[in-house]
């Protein structure tokens, strides 16, 4: 499992450019709780917090890149 705080989010529909943008990505958060200007997902996907739709739990299609990166880093 991922031990550090993380955020599950996907791009808001109005910002999504394709089906790939609609999958949920996993973003590691800084330990101090500060929200970075740009969130970087485990897969390398970047998103601005204002364009993100935070999710309480994975919904829809998870990003396979994020899943692989999270699995390999644990
Ligand atoms: Zn991802």
PDB file of the backbone (N, CA, C, O) and the ligand in Angstrom, with CONECT records:
HET     ZN  A 101       1
ATOM      1  N   UNK A   1       0.833  -1.198   0.000  1.00  0.00           N
ATOM      2  CA  UNK A   1       0.000   0.000   0.000  1.00  0.00           C
ATOM      3  C   UNK A   1       0.874   1.258   0.000  1.00  0.00           C
ATOM      4  O   UNK A   1       2.066   1.216   0.304  1.00  0.00           O
ATOM      5  N   UNK A   2       0.247   2.350  -0.345  1.00  0.00           N
ATOM      6  CA  UNK A   2       0.942   3.631  -0.353  1.00  0.00           C
ATOM      7  C   UNK A   2       0.891   4.207   1.058  1.00  0.00           C
ATOM      8  O   UNK A   2      -0.192   4.414   1.605  1.00  0.00           O
ATOM      9  N   UNK A   3       2.064   4.467   1.653  1.00  0.00           N
ATOM     10  CA  UNK A   3       2.085   4.919   3.035  1.00  0.00           C
ATOM     11  C   UNK A   3       1.995   6.433   3.153  1.00  0.00           C
ATOM     12  O   UNK A   3       1.491   6.943   4.154  1.00  0.00           O
ATOM     13  N   UNK A   4       2.473   7.159   2.153  1.00  0.00           N
ATOM     14  CA  UNK A   4       2.433   8.608   2.257  1.00  0.00           C
ATOM     15  C   UNK A   4       1.054   9.122   1.848  1.00  0.00           C
ATOM     16  O   UNK A   4       0.320   8.445   1.128  1.00  0.00           O
ATOM     17  N   UNK A   5       0.701  10.346   2.319  1.00  0.00           N
ATOM     18  CA  UNK A   5      -0.611  10.873   1.939  1.00  0.00           C
ATOM     19  C   UNK A   5      -0.711  11.038   0.435  1.00  0.00           C
ATOM     20  O   UNK A   5       0.246  11.444  -0.224  1.00  0.00           O
ATOM     21  N   UNK A   6      -1.858  10.724  -0.090  1.00  0.00           N
ATOM     22  CA  UNK A   6      -2.028  10.873  -1.529  1.00  0.00           C
ATOM     23  C   UNK A   6      -3.460  11.275  -1.840  1.00  0.00           C
ATOM     24  O   UNK A   6      -4.355  11.182  -1.000  1.00  0.00           O
ATOM     25  N   UNK A   7      -3.639  11.707  -3.023  1.00  0.00           N
ATOM     26  CA  UNK A   7      -4.931  12.202  -3.481  1.00  0.00           C
ATOM     27  C   UNK A   7      -5.327  11.429  -4.725  1.00  0.00           C
ATOM     28  O   UNK A   7      -4.510  11.186  -5.613  1.00  0.00           O
ATOM     29  N   UNK A   8      -6.573  11.054  -4.772  1.00  0.00           N
ATOM     30  CA  UNK A   8      -7.109  10.430  -5.980  1.00  0.00           C
ATOM     31  C   UNK A   8      -7.951  11.484  -6.682  1.00  0.00           C
ATOM     32  O   UNK A   8      -8.864  12.047  -6.078  1.00  0.00           O
ATOM     33  N   UNK A   9      -7.665  11.750  -7.908  1.00  0.00           N
ATOM     34  CA  UNK A   9      -8.400  12.780  -8.625  1.00  0.00           C
ATOM     35  C   UNK A   9      -8.394  12.486 -10.114  1.00  0.00           C
ATOM     36  O   UNK A   9      -7.564  11.731 -10.622  1.00  0.00           O
ATOM     37  N   UNK A  10      -9.333  13.098 -10.786  1.00  0.00           N
ATOM     38  CA  UNK A  10      -9.353  13.032 -12.242  1.00  0.00           C
ATOM     39  C   UNK A  10      -9.687  14.414 -12.777  1.00  0.00           C
ATOM     40  O   UNK A  10     -10.141  15.288 -12.038  1.00  0.00           O
ATOM     41  N   UNK A  11      -9.463  14.594 -14.034  1.00  0.00           N
ATOM     42  CA  UNK A  11      -9.697  15.892 -14.666  1.00  0.00           C
ATOM     43  C   UNK A  11     -11.199  16.149 -14.746  1.00  0.00           C
ATOM     44  O   UNK A  11     -11.972  15.259 -15.100  1.00  0.00           O
ATOM     45  N   UNK A  12     -11.600  17.360 -14.419  1.00  0.00           N
ATOM     46  CA  UNK A  12     -13.002  17.723 -14.561  1.00  0.00           C
ATOM     47  C   UNK A  12     -13.433  17.567 -16.018  1.00  0.00           C
ATOM     48  O   UNK A  12     -12.641  17.784 -16.936  1.00  0.00           O
ATOM     49  N   UNK A  13     -14.689  17.190 -16.219  1.00  0.00           N
ATOM     50  CA  UNK A  13     -15.149  16.931 -17.592  1.00  0.00           C
ATOM     51  C   UNK A  13     -14.867  18.081 -18.550  1.00  0.00           C
ATOM     52  O   UNK A  13     -14.527  17.855 -19.712  1.00  0.00           O
ATOM     53  N   UNK A  14     -15.010  19.321 -18.065  1.00  0.00           N
ATOM     54  CA  UNK A  14     -14.809  20.464 -18.975  1.00  0.00           C
ATOM     55  C   UNK A  14     -13.350  20.662 -19.370  1.00  0.00           C
ATOM     56  O   UNK A  14     -13.056  21.386 -20.321  1.00  0.00           O
ATOM     57  N   UNK A  15     -12.423  20.011 -18.633  1.00  0.00           N
ATOM     58  CA  UNK A  15     -11.005  20.133 -18.962  1.00  0.00           C
ATOM     59  C   UNK A  15     -10.459  18.875 -19.634  1.00  0.00           C
ATOM     60  O   UNK A  15      -9.330  18.876 -20.124  1.00  0.00           O
ATOM     61  N   UNK A  16     -11.228  17.836 -19.660  1.00  0.00           N
ATOM     62  CA  UNK A  16     -10.753  16.578 -20.235  1.00  0.00           C
ATOM     63  C   UNK A  16     -10.684  16.685 -21.751  1.00  0.00           C
ATOM     64  O   UNK A  16     -11.617  17.168 -22.393  1.00  0.00           O
ATOM     65  N   UNK A  17      -9.579  16.234 -22.313  1.00  0.00           N
ATOM     66  CA  UNK A  17      -9.405  16.300 -23.759  1.00  0.00           C
ATOM     67  C   UNK A  17      -9.618  14.948 -24.417  1.00  0.00           C
ATOM     68  O   UNK A  17      -9.587  14.829 -25.642  1.00  0.00           O
ATOM     69  N   UNK A  18      -9.832  13.950 -23.607  1.00  0.00           N
ATOM     70  CA  UNK A  18     -10.026  12.631 -24.188  1.00  0.00           C
ATOM     71  C   UNK A  18     -10.289  11.616 -23.093  1.00  0.00           C
ATOM     72  O   UNK A  18     -10.304  11.951 -21.909  1.00  0.00           O
ATOM     73  N   UNK A  19     -10.492  10.393 -23.494  1.00  0.00           N
ATOM     74  CA  UNK A  19     -10.815   9.333 -22.535  1.00  0.00           C
ATOM     75  C   UNK A  19      -9.669   9.120 -21.541  1.00  0.00           C
ATOM     76  O   UNK A  19      -9.904   8.779 -20.381  1.00  0.00           O
ATOM     77  N   UNK A  20      -8.432   9.321 -21.999  1.00  0.00           N
ATOM     78  CA  UNK A  20      -7.290   9.114 -21.114  1.00  0.00           C
ATOM     79  C   UNK A  20      -7.351  10.076 -19.929  1.00  0.00           C
ATOM     80  O   UNK A  20      -6.967   9.714 -18.817  1.00  0.00           O
ATOM     81  N   UNK A  21      -7.827  11.289 -20.162  1.00  0.00           N
ATOM     82  CA  UNK A  21      -7.893  12.273 -19.095  1.00  0.00           C
ATOM     83  C   UNK A  21      -8.973  11.943 -18.072  1.00  0.00           C
ATOM     84  O   UNK A  21      -8.975  12.501 -16.974  1.00  0.00           O
ATOM     85  N   UNK A  22      -9.874  11.058 -18.412  1.00  0.00           N
ATOM     86  CA  UNK A  22     -10.983  10.768 -17.510  1.00  0.00           C
ATOM     87  C   UNK A  22     -10.660   9.639 -16.550  1.00  0.00           C
ATOM     88  O   UNK A  22     -11.491   9.324 -15.699  1.00  0.00           O
ATOM     89  N   UNK A  23      -9.514   9.026 -16.641  1.00  0.00           N
ATOM     90  CA  UNK A  23      -9.193   8.000 -15.668  1.00  0.00           C
ATOM     91  C   UNK A  23      -8.653   8.660 -14.406  1.00  0.00           C
ATOM     92  O   UNK A  23      -8.118   9.768 -14.460  1.00  0.00           O
ATOM     93  N   UNK A  24      -8.792   7.982 -13.273  1.00  0.00           N
ATOM     94  CA  UNK A  24      -8.336   8.607 -12.029  1.00  0.00           C
ATOM     95  C   UNK A  24      -6.864   8.329 -11.814  1.00  0.00           C
ATOM     96  O   UNK A  24      -6.371   7.212 -11.966  1.00  0.00           O
ATOM     97  N   UNK A  25      -6.199   9.394 -11.455  1.00  0.00           N
ATOM     98  CA  UNK A  25      -4.766   9.336 -11.199  1.00  0.00           C
ATOM     99  C   UNK A  25      -4.525   9.417  -9.698  1.00  0.00           C
ATOM    100  O   UNK A  25      -5.358   9.905  -8.935  1.00  0.00           O
ATOM    101  N   UNK A  26      -3.361   8.923  -9.304  1.00  0.00           N
ATOM    102  CA  UNK A  26      -2.973   8.935  -7.893  1.00  0.00           C
ATOM    103  C   UNK A  26      -1.834   9.928  -7.729  1.00  0.00           C
ATOM    104  O   UNK A  26      -0.796   9.819  -8.382  1.00  0.00           O
ATOM    105  N   UNK A  27      -2.044  10.895  -6.849  1.00  0.00           N
ATOM    106  CA  UNK A  27      -1.067  11.958  -6.661  1.00  0.00           C
ATOM    107  C   UNK A  27      -0.479  11.880  -5.258  1.00  0.00           C
ATOM    108  O   UNK A  27      -1.221  11.940  -4.278  1.00  0.00           O
ATOM    109  N   UNK A  28       0.838  11.749  -5.144  1.00  0.00           N
ATOM    110  CA  UNK A  28       1.458  11.826  -3.823  1.00  0.00           C
ATOM    111  C   UNK A  28       1.401  13.266  -3.319  1.00  0.00           C
ATOM    112  O   UNK A  28       1.674  14.200  -4.073  1.00  0.00           O
ATOM    113  N   UNK A  29       1.052  13.445  -2.061  1.00  0.00           N
ATOM    114  CA  UNK A  29       0.988  14.784  -1.481  1.00  0.00           C
ATOM    115  C   UNK A  29       2.173  15.005  -0.562  1.00  0.00           C
ATOM    116  O   UNK A  29       2.671  14.054   0.040  1.00  0.00           O
ATOM    117  N   UNK A  30       2.645  16.266  -0.440  1.00  0.00           N
ATOM    118  CA  UNK A  30       3.739  16.561   0.492  1.00  0.00           C
ATOM    119  C   UNK A  30       3.320  16.216   1.920  1.00  0.00           C
ATOM    120  O   UNK A  30       2.152  16.356   2.283  1.00  0.00           O
ATOM    121  N   UNK A  31       4.268  15.770   2.715  1.00  0.00           N
ATOM    122  CA  UNK A  31       3.969  15.365   4.084  1.00  0.00           C
ATOM    123  C   UNK A  31       3.477  16.520   4.935  1.00  0.00           C
ATOM    124  O   UNK A  31       2.773  16.309   5.923  1.00  0.00           O
ATOM    125  N   UNK A  32       3.846  17.757   4.556  1.00  0.00           N
ATOM    126  CA  UNK A  32       3.427  18.903   5.371  1.00  0.00           C
ATOM    127  C   UNK A  32       1.994  19.338   5.062  1.00  0.00           C
ATOM    128  O   UNK A  32       1.481  20.259   5.698  1.00  0.00           O
ATOM    129  N   UNK A  33       1.347  18.692   4.103  1.00  0.00           N
ATOM    130  CA  UNK A  33      -0.052  18.983   3.836  1.00  0.00           C
ATOM    131  C   UNK A  33      -0.303  20.152   2.903  1.00  0.00           C
ATOM    132  O   UNK A  33      -1.454  20.431   2.568  1.00  0.00           O
ATOM    133  N   UNK A  34       0.745  20.843   2.476  1.00  0.00           N
ATOM    134  CA  UNK A  34       0.564  21.971   1.570  1.00  0.00           C
ATOM    135  C   UNK A  34       0.160  21.476   0.184  1.00  0.00           C
ATOM    136  O   UNK A  34       0.686  20.481  -0.314  1.00  0.00           O
ATOM    137  N   UNK A  35      -0.777  22.186  -0.424  1.00  0.00           N
ATOM    138  CA  UNK A  35      -1.217  21.796  -1.760  1.00  0.00           C
ATOM    139  C   UNK A  35      -0.284  22.410  -2.792  1.00  0.00           C
ATOM    140  O   UNK A  35      -0.191  23.634  -2.888  1.00  0.00           O
ATOM    141  N   UNK A  36       0.402  21.587  -3.559  1.00  0.00           N
ATOM    142  CA  UNK A  36       1.308  22.142  -4.572  1.00  0.00           C
ATOM    143  C   UNK A  36       0.541  22.863  -5.676  1.00  0.00           C
ATOM    144  O   UNK A  36      -0.649  22.621  -5.876  1.00  0.00           O
ATOM    145  N   UNK A  37       1.225  23.741  -6.383  1.00  0.00           N
ATOM    146  CA  UNK A  37       0.605  24.506  -7.470  1.00  0.00           C
ATOM    147  C   UNK A  37       0.177  23.573  -8.595  1.00  0.00           C
ATOM    148  O   UNK A  37      -0.898  23.717  -9.176  1.00  0.00           O
ATOM    149  N   UNK A  38       1.040  22.625  -8.881  1.00  0.00           N
ATOM    150  CA  UNK A  38       0.724  21.624  -9.893  1.00  0.00           C
ATOM    151  C   UNK A  38       0.915  20.255  -9.264  1.00  0.00           C
ATOM    152  O   UNK A  38       1.961  19.970  -8.680  1.00  0.00           O
ATOM    153  N   UNK A  39      -0.091  19.417  -9.383  1.00  0.00           N
ATOM    154  CA  UNK A  39       0.008  18.070  -8.841  1.00  0.00           C
ATOM    155  C   UNK A  39       0.651  17.164  -9.881  1.00  0.00           C
ATOM    156  O   UNK A  39       0.315  17.225 -11.064  1.00  0.00           O
ATOM    157  N   UNK A  40       1.565  16.334  -9.436  1.00  0.00           N
ATOM    158  CA  UNK A  40       2.207  15.383 -10.335  1.00  0.00           C
ATOM    159  C   UNK A  40       1.800  13.976  -9.930  1.00  0.00           C
ATOM    160  O   UNK A  40       2.073  13.534  -8.814  1.00  0.00           O
ATOM    161  N   UNK A  41       1.155  13.291 -10.835  1.00  0.00           N
ATOM    162  CA  UNK A  41       0.725  11.926 -10.549  1.00  0.00           C
ATOM    163  C   UNK A  41       1.899  10.969 -10.638  1.00  0.00           C
ATOM    164  O   UNK A  41       2.951  11.307 -11.181  1.00  0.00           O
ATOM    165  N   UNK A  42       1.712   9.770 -10.101  1.00  0.00           N
ATOM    166  CA  UNK A  42       2.764   8.758 -10.154  1.00  0.00           C
ATOM    167  C   UNK A  42       3.162   8.445 -11.590  1.00  0.00           C
ATOM    168  O   UNK A  42       4.309   8.089 -11.858  1.00  0.00           O
ATOM    169  N   UNK A  43       2.216   8.576 -12.506  1.00  0.00           N
ATOM    170  CA  UNK A  43       2.499   8.231 -13.905  1.00  0.00           C
ATOM    171  C   UNK A  43       3.155   9.377 -14.648  1.00  0.00           C
ATOM    172  O   UNK A  43       3.554   9.209 -15.801  1.00  0.00           O
ATOM    173  N   UNK A  44       3.281  10.563 -14.005  1.00  0.00           N
ATOM    174  CA  UNK A  44       3.870  11.702 -14.684  1.00  0.00           C
ATOM    175  C   UNK A  44       2.841  12.685 -15.206  1.00  0.00           C
ATOM    176  O   UNK A  44       3.198  13.737 -15.737  1.00  0.00           O
ATOM    177  N   UNK A  45       1.571  12.354 -15.060  1.00  0.00           N
ATOM    178  CA  UNK A  45       0.502  13.250 -15.498  1.00  0.00           C
ATOM    179  C   UNK A  45       0.450  14.461 -14.568  1.00  0.00           C
ATOM    180  O   UNK A  45       0.512  14.313 -13.347  1.00  0.00           O
ATOM    181  N   UNK A  46       0.337  15.655 -15.145  1.00  0.00           N
ATOM    182  CA  UNK A  46       0.284  16.881 -14.363  1.00  0.00           C
ATOM    183  C   UNK A  46      -1.106  17.467 -14.423  1.00  0.00           C
ATOM    184  O   UNK A  46      -1.769  17.419 -15.458  1.00  0.00           O
ATOM    185  N   UNK A  47      -1.545  18.021 -13.304  1.00  0.00           N
ATOM    186  CA  UNK A  47      -2.872  18.622 -13.258  1.00  0.00           C
ATOM    187  C   UNK A  47      -2.842  19.788 -12.279  1.00  0.00           C
ATOM    188  O   UNK A  47      -2.217  19.716 -11.221  1.00  0.00           O
ATOM    189  N   UNK A  48      -3.523  20.853 -12.648  1.00  0.00           N
ATOM    190  CA  UNK A  48      -3.673  21.976 -11.731  1.00  0.00           C
ATOM    191  C   UNK A  48      -4.847  21.668 -10.807  1.00  0.00           C
ATOM    192  O   UNK A  48      -5.876  21.165 -11.257  1.00  0.00           O
ATOM    193  N   UNK A  49      -4.696  21.973  -9.495  1.00  0.00           N
ATOM    194  CA  UNK A  49      -5.782  21.639  -8.551  1.00  0.00           C
ATOM    195  C   UNK A  49      -7.146  22.155  -9.004  1.00  0.00           C
ATOM    196  O   UNK A  49      -8.154  21.483  -8.784  1.00  0.00           O
ATOM    197  N   UNK A  50      -7.203  23.324  -9.629  1.00  0.00           N
ATOM    198  CA  UNK A  50      -8.473  23.874 -10.073  1.00  0.00           C
ATOM    199  C   UNK A  50      -9.126  23.091 -11.191  1.00  0.00           C
ATOM    200  O   UNK A  50     -10.320  23.241 -11.449  1.00  0.00           O
ATOM    201  N   UNK A  51      -8.344  22.257 -11.856  1.00  0.00           N
ATOM    202  CA  UNK A  51      -8.885  21.460 -12.958  1.00  0.00           C
ATOM    203  C   UNK A  51      -9.159  20.023 -12.525  1.00  0.00           C
ATOM    204  O   UNK A  51      -9.595  19.192 -13.323  1.00  0.00           O
ATOM    205  N   UNK A  52      -8.896  19.743 -11.242  1.00  0.00           N
ATOM    206  CA  UNK A  52      -9.039  18.381 -10.758  1.00  0.00           C
ATOM    207  C   UNK A  52     -10.375  18.187 -10.047  1.00  0.00           C
ATOM    208  O   UNK A  52     -10.917  19.104  -9.429  1.00  0.00           O
ATOM    209  N   UNK A  53     -10.865  17.006 -10.154  1.00  0.00           N
ATOM    210  CA  UNK A  53     -12.080  16.594  -9.447  1.00  0.00           C
ATOM    211  C   UNK A  53     -11.646  15.558  -8.413  1.00  0.00           C
ATOM    212  O   UNK A  53     -11.454  14.391  -8.753  1.00  0.00           O
ATOM    213  N   UNK A  54     -11.486  15.978  -7.137  1.00  0.00           N
ATOM    214  CA  UNK A  54     -11.005  15.012  -6.128  1.00  0.00           C
ATOM    215  C   UNK A  54     -12.035  13.919  -5.892  1.00  0.00           C
ATOM    216  O   UNK A  54     -13.240  14.169  -5.921  1.00  0.00           O
ATOM    217  N   UNK A  55     -11.556  12.725  -5.663  1.00  0.00           N
ATOM    218  CA  UNK A  55     -12.432  11.574  -5.440  1.00  0.00           C
ATOM    219  C   UNK A  55     -12.121  10.972  -4.079  1.00  0.00           C
ATOM    220  O   UNK A  55     -10.961  10.869  -3.680  1.00  0.00           O
ATOM    221  N   UNK A  56     -13.171  10.576  -3.373  1.00  0.00           N
ATOM    222  CA  UNK A  56     -12.976   9.926  -2.079  1.00  0.00           C
ATOM    223  C   UNK A  56     -12.459   8.501  -2.261  1.00  0.00           C
ATOM    224  O   UNK A  56     -11.776   7.961  -1.391  1.00  0.00           O
ATOM    225  N   UNK A  57     -12.784   7.917  -3.369  1.00  0.00           N
ATOM    226  CA  UNK A  57     -12.369   6.551  -3.648  1.00  0.00           C
ATOM    227  C   UNK A  57     -12.205   6.429  -5.158  1.00  0.00           C
ATOM    228  O   UNK A  57     -12.809   7.195  -5.908  1.00  0.00           O
ATOM    229  N   UNK A  58     -11.405   5.488  -5.607  1.00  0.00           N
ATOM    230  CA  UNK A  58     -11.258   5.329  -7.053  1.00  0.00           C
ATOM    231  C   UNK A  58     -12.614   5.126  -7.717  1.00  0.00           C
ATOM    232  O   UNK A  58     -13.416   4.309  -7.263  1.00  0.00           O
ATOM    233  N   UNK A  59     -12.865   5.857  -8.776  1.00  0.00           N
ATOM    234  CA  UNK A  59     -14.115   5.736  -9.512  1.00  0.00           C
ATOM    235  C   UNK A  59     -13.792   5.692 -10.985  1.00  0.00           C
ATOM    236  O   UNK A  59     -12.848   6.328 -11.450  1.00  0.00           O
ATOM    237  N   UNK A  60     -14.581   4.939 -11.706  1.00  0.00           N
ATOM    238  CA  UNK A  60     -14.326   4.833 -13.128  1.00  0.00           C
ATOM    239  C   UNK A  60     -13.057   4.042 -13.389  1.00  0.00           C
ATOM    240  O   UNK A  60     -12.735   3.099 -12.666  1.00  0.00           O
ATOM    241  N   UNK A  61     -12.349   4.438 -14.421  1.00  0.00           N
ATOM    242  CA  UNK A  61     -11.185   3.692 -14.846  1.00  0.00           C
ATOM    243  C   UNK A  61      -9.939   4.241 -14.173  1.00  0.00           C
ATOM    244  O   UNK A  61      -9.625   5.419 -14.343  1.00  0.00           O
ATOM    245  N   UNK A  62      -9.216   3.422 -13.410  1.00  0.00           N
ATOM    246  CA  UNK A  62      -7.965   3.909 -12.819  1.00  0.00           C
ATOM    247  C   UNK A  62      -6.880   4.006 -13.878  1.00  0.00           C
ATOM    248  O   UNK A  62      -6.882   3.270 -14.865  1.00  0.00           O
ATOM    249  N   UNK A  63      -5.960   4.924 -13.653  1.00  0.00           N
ATOM    250  CA  UNK A  63      -4.828   5.074 -14.563  1.00  0.00           C
ATOM    251  C   UNK A  63      -3.874   3.907 -14.340  1.00  0.00           C
ATOM    252  O   UNK A  63      -3.370   3.714 -13.233  1.00  0.00           O
ATOM    253  N   UNK A  64      -3.633   3.144 -15.372  1.00  0.00           N
ATOM    254  CA  UNK A  64      -2.758   1.987 -15.210  1.00  0.00           C
ATOM    255  C   UNK A  64      -1.320   2.406 -14.924  1.00  0.00           C
ATOM    256  O   UNK A  64      -0.596   1.700 -14.222  1.00  0.00           O
ATOM    257  N   UNK A  65      -0.904   3.544 -15.461  1.00  0.00           N
ATOM    258  CA  UNK A  65       0.439   4.028 -15.189  1.00  0.00           C
ATOM    259  C   UNK A  65       0.628   4.326 -13.713  1.00  0.00           C
ATOM    260  O   UNK A  65       1.662   3.997 -13.131  1.00  0.00           O
ATOM    261  N   UNK A  66      -0.373   4.951 -13.110  1.00  0.00           N
ATOM    262  CA  UNK A  66      -0.304   5.251 -11.678  1.00  0.00           C
ATOM    263  C   UNK A  66      -0.319   3.970 -10.853  1.00  0.00           C
ATOM    264  O   UNK A  66       0.422   3.845  -9.878  1.00  0.00           O
ATOM    265  N   UNK A  67      -1.150   3.034 -11.240  1.00  0.00           N
ATOM    266  CA  UNK A  67      -1.225   1.776 -10.484  1.00  0.00           C
ATOM    267  C   UNK A  67       0.113   1.042 -10.525  1.00  0.00           C
ATOM    268  O   UNK A  67       0.582   0.527  -9.510  1.00  0.00           O
ATOM    269  N   UNK A  68       0.707   1.002 -11.686  1.00  0.00           N
ATOM    270  CA  UNK A  68       1.988   0.313 -11.822  1.00  0.00           C
ATOM    271  C   UNK A  68       3.072   1.009 -11.008  1.00  0.00           C
ATOM    272  O   UNK A  68       3.850   0.359 -10.310  1.00  0.00           O
ATOM    273  N   UNK A  69       3.117   2.347 -11.106  1.00  0.00           N
ATOM    274  CA  UNK A  69       4.144   3.097 -10.388  1.00  0.00           C
ATOM    275  C   UNK A  69       3.969   2.937  -8.877  1.00  0.00           C
ATOM    276  O   UNK A  69       4.948   2.769  -8.150  1.00  0.00           O
ATOM    277  N   UNK A  70       2.702   2.989  -8.402  1.00  0.00           N
ATOM    278  CA  UNK A  70       2.447   2.844  -6.974  1.00  0.00           C
ATOM    279  C   UNK A  70       2.810   1.453  -6.497  1.00  0.00           C
ATOM    280  O   UNK A  70       3.354   1.288  -5.405  1.00  0.00           O
ATOM    281  N   UNK A  71       2.511   0.452  -7.313  1.00  0.00           N
ATOM    282  CA  UNK A  71       2.811  -0.929  -6.934  1.00  0.00           C
ATOM    283  C   UNK A  71       4.314  -1.159  -6.890  1.00  0.00           C
ATOM    284  O   UNK A  71       4.810  -1.868  -6.014  1.00  0.00           O
ATOM    285  N   UNK A  72       5.028  -0.575  -7.813  1.00  0.00           N
ATOM    286  CA  UNK A  72       6.469  -0.801  -7.892  1.00  0.00           C
ATOM    287  C   UNK A  72       7.232  -0.034  -6.821  1.00  0.00           C
ATOM    288  O   UNK A  72       8.331  -0.432  -6.436  1.00  0.00           O
ATOM    289  N   UNK A  73       6.645   1.079  -6.332  1.00  0.00           N
ATOM    290  CA  UNK A  73       7.353   1.899  -5.351  1.00  0.00           C
ATOM    291  C   UNK A  73       7.073   1.471  -3.926  1.00  0.00           C
ATOM    292  O   UNK A  73       7.709   1.981  -3.003  1.00  0.00           O
ATOM    293  N   UNK A  74       6.136   0.544  -3.711  1.00  0.00           N
ATOM    294  CA  UNK A  74       5.801   0.135  -2.345  1.00  0.00           C
ATOM    295  C   UNK A  74       6.683  -1.026  -1.911  1.00  0.00           C
ATOM    296  O   UNK A  74       6.553  -1.513  -0.788  1.00  0.00           O
TER     297      UNK A  74
HETATM  298 ZN    ZN A 101      -1.882   8.415 -13.839  1.00  0.00          ZN
END
